[in-house]
Amino acid sequence: MMQIKEQITERHTLAVTVANEPGVLARIAGMFSARGYNIESLTVADISDQHRISRITIVTNGTPHVIEQIVAQLDRMVPVFSVTDLTLGAHFERELALIKLMIAPGAHDRALALAEDSHAQVIDTAAHSFIFEVTATSEKIDAFVAAAERLGRVEVARTGIVAIARDQ
Amino acid sequence: MMQIKEQITERHTLAVTVANEPGVLARIAGMFSARGYNIESLTVADISDQHRISRITIVTNGTPHVIEQIVAQLDRMVPVFSVTDLTLGAHFERELALIKLMIAPGAHDRALALAEDSHAQVIDTAAHSFIFEVTATSEKIDAFVAAAERLGRVEVARTGIVAIARDQ
């Protein structure tokens, strides 16, 4: 029974702090690629100008054994200060999407109703298009994009997931 | 005069669509690293489950000549479908940050006032901490983080910039 459970693929969200130096992202992405680990989404941004530290949020998937390997591999990379598997504890995940909708004829009011229902902000309005800003869970953004696609052609720019632990 | 102007370093935001296949991110990050191009922020996320396409938003900087080289290099990589330098036209940039504030004694009400002034959402409240969600321009997020740091210790997880062109 344990054997079967170990084979189940799980989705994990990792927070990795690294020295902000040239080539760090290439090395981390290269490690995932070389070992065949999957990257579902990745965001990287400086968190401190003064200390030159970046925080990378990586969403990956694999069996529990693979996730352990990924964490261990990251942990032993030189520019990595810390690796936290946020999925092991209470945490919040959010994503930001900018969605341009080229409104199909007659769909204008339904597009505005969708935005209101989904707590999307309308950040630009043109004659035949809207640009929406949506901050939500990835599932809610998926649902918003699917609903928008029924109202016209869409262009989507998503950040991928960013996450933070609930406890200190 | 032209010579001088050409030396000015500019910040550019590139939207890159790529085939969602293993190793794409490693190759792109590796190209930047090998050639000494800077990555200020990078986000990557699937934009279509059906067509296996990812969109990467890269904020980089360099002289106009270097930016041209970066675009040309990206454009000739095999899994890259398109490269758009959004900085050349009207576009919107946004970023999402999750900010945990361990509230200093006596700073509770000021923290809530800061959140209201900055249109930050309070997504978690504990005895001595808040977690805020802020979607804004990077400059506004910088300002929010700086203000929060005066009210206690902060932990910041940012997505980096995501961007979309205004015109179709």
Interface residues (C-beta under 8 A of the other chain):
Chain A: A15 P22 G23 L25 A26 R27 A29 G30 F32 S33 A34 G36 N38 I39 E40 S41 L42 T43 V44 A45 D46 I47 S48 R55 T57 F92 R94 E95 L96 A97 L98 K100 M102 I123 D124 A126 S129 I131 E133 T135 E155 V156 A157 R158 T159 G160 V162 A163 I164 A165 R166 Q168
Chain B: A15 P22 G23 L25 A26 R27 A29 G30 F32 S33 A34 G36 N38 I39 E40 S41 L42 T43 V44 A45 D46 I47 S48 R55 T57 F92 R94 E95 L96 A97 L98 I99 K100 M102 I123 D124 A126 S129 I131 E133 T135 E155 V156 A157 R158 T159 G160 V162 A163 I164 A165 R166 Q168
